Amino acid sequence: MTDRYAVIGNPVEHSRSPQIHAAFAKQTGQDLTYERILAPLDRFAATVDAFRATGGKGVNITVPFKMDAWRYATRHTDRAGNCGAVNTMKWDGCEIEGDNTDGIGLVRDIERNLGVGIAGKRILIVGAGGAARGVAGDLLREEPALLAITNRTEARAIEVAQAVNALGTMQVISADSLPDHQFEIVINATSASLSGELPRVPAACFARGALAYEMMYGKGMTPFLTLAAGAGARTADGLGMLVEQAAEAFHFWRGVRPDTAPVIAMLR
């Protein structure tokens, strides 16, 4: 029988994951289908339960459920355990394994697809939700000169820094003091762009020739990217990250690793 997979989120209608996994399946000869599932904000666990009960094999998780998914899983990969957020799950009976492929997806997109080295760079993550948690550990593994995080609610930024402190030091910077710092890579990990809003980040924090990375995709020149471009930064959205993290999830589920380059080109 054809194996079923899905992405669960709220909102989820914008997700291009079904196209990506269909392309991966065709490329690798895997027999599977992939769908979108909109979960009510208070019904994440029930939504996954229902998908499992009807024969689903695994899921991706997008906003705002990545921390819910971490709690739902009965065991975690090392990278998911370190960050406290899960974006990919598979199960065998009652055992549910949670992984997080966001960080490796981001790193591969920045380094391989965009040609920007991370080692020795000053990096700022804007936002402290599940997206930020999912990428912090993998960024630290690349040994940047500085990895900093800022968030409207500083206590949440502190939580993210503490969650990855076994991997290295992550500096918390208040929004008020951001104009006193400059970064070579600035990553918007907030959901502000979904509603056309600008996260609290000043133009002064972009170093000359910096990379401004919008983790959302398909929104064009978001307010964050527009601000960054005006400050002279190079801009990129999260489509490449989406494909790279999907390839890692595909490998987690199926044991085969697809080629991402033609899929990124197809989506562009």
N, C-alpha and C positions, 0 to 999 in steps of 0.2 A: 504494500500500500504506500501511496505517496505520503511523505512525512510533512507535518504542518508546523510552521513557525509563525511568529507575529511580532509586531512592535506594539507596546502598550504605552499610552501617554494621554495627556489632556492639556492642550490640544494635540491631535495626532494626524489630522487630515493633510497637513503640509508635508508629512514625512515622505521622503523618496526612498526609504529603505526597501519597500517591495520591489522597485525597479532594480535596485542594486543587487539584492539577493537572487532575483530572477536571472540577472546577467551572470552572477557567480555560478548559479546552478547549471546554466547552459554551458558555460565555459568549462566546468569541471565534470559534467555528466552526472550531477547529483539529482535524485528524484525528490523534489520538495516543492511546497507552496509556501507563500509568505503573505501575510495580511496585516492590515491596521486594525487595532482595537482601541476604541475610546473608553477609558475607564472613568467612572464618576470619581470625584476627588476623594471621597470617603470610602471607596470600594475597590481599592487596588488589590488587596488579598483575595477578595471574592472573585474578582475578574480573572486573576491567574488561576484560582481554583477551578473555575468554570472551563477555562481553556485546557487545563490538564485533564479534567474529567471527560472532555470530548476528544481526547487523543493527541493534543498538542505536544510537541517534543521539546520546545524551547522558546524563549522570548528575548527580545531586546526591550529595554526600558528607557523611556525618555522623560522629559520634564512633566510633572514635578515629583516623580515617584522613585528616584534612584536611591534615596535613603530608606524608603519603605521597602524596596526590593532587598536591600542589605539586611533588614530585619526579617524579611520573609525567608531568605535562604537559610538552610540548616548547616551549611558549611561554605567557606569562602576560599578562593585562590589567595595567594599571598598579596597580590596587588589590590584585590578588593578588600581584604582584611585590614590592610594598612590605611586605606582611605575612608572606610565606612560608607561607601556608596557602591551600588551594583547597577550595571547597565546591560548585563547578559546573564541569563540563567538557563540551565538544563537540569533534567531530573531523571532519576531512576527509582521508581517506586516512591517511597516517602523521603528519599534523600534528594535535596535540592541544592545544587552547587551554583554559587553566585560568583561572577567574574566582573572585572571592569576593564574594558578595552579602550576607554576614552583616552587615557594618557598616552598609550603607545600609538594610538591613531593620530593624536595631535603631534607627537614628536616626529613620527614618520612623515606627516604632511609638511611640517616646518622644515625638516632637514632634507628629506629626499625630494619632495615635490617643489618646494619653494627655494631650496638651496641655501637656507639660513642655518648656520651652526648655533647650537644652544650653549655649548661649553664656553665658560668665561663671560657670558652675557649677563646683563642686568635685566631681570624679567619681573613684570608686574602682572598679577592676576586681579581682575576687578570682579568682585562677587564672591560669595562664600556658601553657595548652595551645593547641590550634588555634583554639578558640572565642575566646579572648582576642586572639590574633594577628589574627583575622579582623575584629574590630571596632575595634581601637585606632586605626587610621589614619583611619577615618571619623569617630570621635569627635573626634580632634585637628582635623580639618577644620572642625568646628563651633565651634572656638575657646573651649573651656572655660577657666575661670580656672586649673584644675589638673586634669590627668589623671594619676592614680597607679595603680600596680599592686602587688599583694601576692601572695605565693605561699609555700606551705610550703617549697619549695626555691627560695631566693632567686636562685640562679644562673639559673634558667629565667626568672624575672621580668626579670632584667637582659637576657637574650637578646631578649625581646619588646620591651623599651624600645629596645634598639639597632636592632632590625629596622625601627622606624618613626621613627627619629631624623631622617630627612630631612624629615618632615612636621611635626615639633615636638618639644618636650621632654616626656618621660613620666617621672615620678618613681617610683622604686622605694622602697617602704616595707616594712620588716620587720614580721612579724606581731606581734612583741613591742612595737613602738612604735605600733601602730594605735590603742590607747586614747587617745593624745595628739593624734589628728587627728579632725576631723569632716567629713563629706561630705554633699552635697545629693542625689547620685545614687550608689547602691552597686549594682554589677552582679555577680551571682554567675555567673561563667563556668566554674566547676568542674563536674565530673560527680557531685559528692557527693550531690546530690538523687536520682540514679538508685538509690542504695542507701540512701536515707533518712538520710544522714549530714549533719552540720552542718559547713560549711567553717570554717576558723579566722578568724572575724571577730567582734569584740566588739560588744555593743549600744551601747557608748559612741561608736562611730564614726558613728552615724546622727545627722545634724543634725535639728533640729526640723522636722517636715514633709517629711523626705527621701523620695525615691522609692527603694524597694528593688525591684530588677528581677532576677527569676529567669529565666535564659536557657532552662532546661528548661521544659517545659509538660506539662500533663495530670497533674501530681502533686499538685494541690491546694495546701494550705498546707504547704509543705515546711518542714523545720527552719529553713532560712535565712529564709523569709518569716515564720514564726511568731516568730522572734527579732526581726525588724525591726518587725513589728506591735506587739510588746510594748514596743518602744522608741519607738512613736508614728509610725512611718513608714507611708507609703502603699505598698501592695504591688501588684505586677503580675508575671504569668508571661510566658513567651516565645511564647505562641500568636500574638500580633499580629506579632511579629518573624518567626516562621516563615512566615506568609502574605506579609508584605512582601518577605522575601528570596526567597520562591518566585516572586513576581510579577516580580522583577528577573531571576531565572534563566529564567523563561518568555520574557521579552523577549530575553534573551541567545540562547536557542535559536530562537525563532520570529519575532522582530522585531515582535511586538505586545505591548502592555502591558495586562493585565487590570485590572479594578476590584477592589480588595481588600476594600472595606467589606462587601459582601454575603457574601463568603466567610468573613470573620472572624465576622460575625453568625451565619452558618449553623453554624460550628464551635462557637461558644459555646452 
